[in-house]
Amino acid sequence: MSDEARWREQRREAIQAHADALARKQAAETQRARALVAEFVAAMRSAGIEPGPLRARAGEGAVTYRTGLRGWYVRRNRAMAVGEDGAFYLLDVPRSAAARLAGVRVAPSDPPLQVGVGARDGESMPLERLLRQRLEAGSDF
């Protein structure tokens, strides 16, 4: 094997090792975030805060669609929610005339440990703090 081929193989192995480490880190963060969400659902139930119907929204407008889901919104703009099933939902969907009649299906997302990364200043916060604030707001959210 030539020096160049050996170098390429070492680079490929280094890149793969880096990708594997990143995947392990992301999986661990997702597992921790799911545990926080499960704790939140249990805390909401023990506090007697009943889940309500969740509606998806089309952009920043007032248009919303039925989802068939029940849970608790965790942001005041109703873009994120935790379902009574313990899943984390992002509730922004594209506009659709058919969805106004039939509703939409929203798939659960992996919850992030840091919510709002890449958003405007002040919109990013740890998931744990967001869920605690929602719990403390009670039924007045």
N, C-alpha and C positions, 0 to 999 in steps of 0.2 A: 504494500500500500504506500502510495506516495505521501509526502509531507502535506500536500494540499488536501488530499482525500482524508487523511488522518485529522487534519484541522477541521474539515467540514463535519466529520463524524463527531468530534468533540463538541463543536458548536451545536449540532443537532441534539446531542445528549444534554447539553447545558440548557438549551431552550426547553426541551421536554421536562427536565427536572424543575425548571422555573414554573412552567405551566401546571405541573402536578402539584407543586407547593401552593400556588394560587388557588387551584381548585379545592384543595384540602382546607385552606383558610376560609374560602367562601362557604364551604359546606358547614364548617364549624360555626361561622357567624349566623348562617341560616338556622341551624339547630338552636342556637342561643335565642335568636329572635322568635322562633316558634314557641319556645318555652315561655318567653315574656308574654306572648299573645295568649297562650293557654292560661297563664296566671291572671291575666287581665279578664278573660271570660269568667273564670271562677270568682274573681273579686267583684265583678259587676253583678253576677248572680247572687252572691252572698250579701251584697249591699241592697238587693231588691230592685235593681235598676233593670227593668224589662227591655228586651231587644225590640226594636221596631222595624218596620219594613224599610229596606234599603232601595234607593233609586239611583240609577246611573245618571250621569249628566253629560250633556253634549257641550264641551268647551266651557267657557265662563258664563254662558247665557243661562236663561231660566228654563230651558228645555230639559226635561228629565224623562227617564224611561223606567218602567217597572222592571224589576230583576227577579222577583220571586224569592229573594233572599231576605233574611231577617238578621238584625245585628245592631251594632252601635257605630255611628260615625265617630271617627277619632280626630278629624279636622273640621273646623267650623265651616269651611267651604264645601264640605261633604264630598271631597275627592277621594278620601280613604275611609275604610271601615273595617271592622272586625265582625265576622259573621258569628251567629250563635253556634255554628259548627266549629268554631275555633280557627277558621281560615282568615287570611288577610286579603282584602280586596282593594284594588285601584278602580275607582268608579268613573273614570273619564272614558267616554266612548265616542265614536264618530256620529255625526248627525245621520238620522235615517227616518224617512217617512214611514216605512214599514214598522220600525221599532215603536213608533207612537201608538200603533194598534196592538202589536204582538208582544212588546217588551223586548228586552235583550237578555242574553246569557253572558254573565261575567265570570270568567275563570279566576280561581284564586291565584295569588301571586306569592312568591317567596318574600316574607317580610324582611326589610332591611334593618340593620341595627342602627343606622343613621338615616333618618327620614329627611328628604328634601335636599340631598347632596346635589350640587350644581344649580340649585334654585337661587332666587335673589337673596341678598344678605338678610340674615335674620330668619329665614324660612327653614333652615336646616337645624335639626335637633335630634338627640338620641331618642330612639323608639321608646325606651323605658320612661323617659320624662314625658313624652307625648301621651302615652297610655296612662301614666299617673295623673296628669292634668285632666284627662278625660274622666277618669274615675272620680277625681275630686269635684268635678263640675256636676256630677250626679245627673239627675233628670232635667236639670236646667240648661243642658247643653244646646 
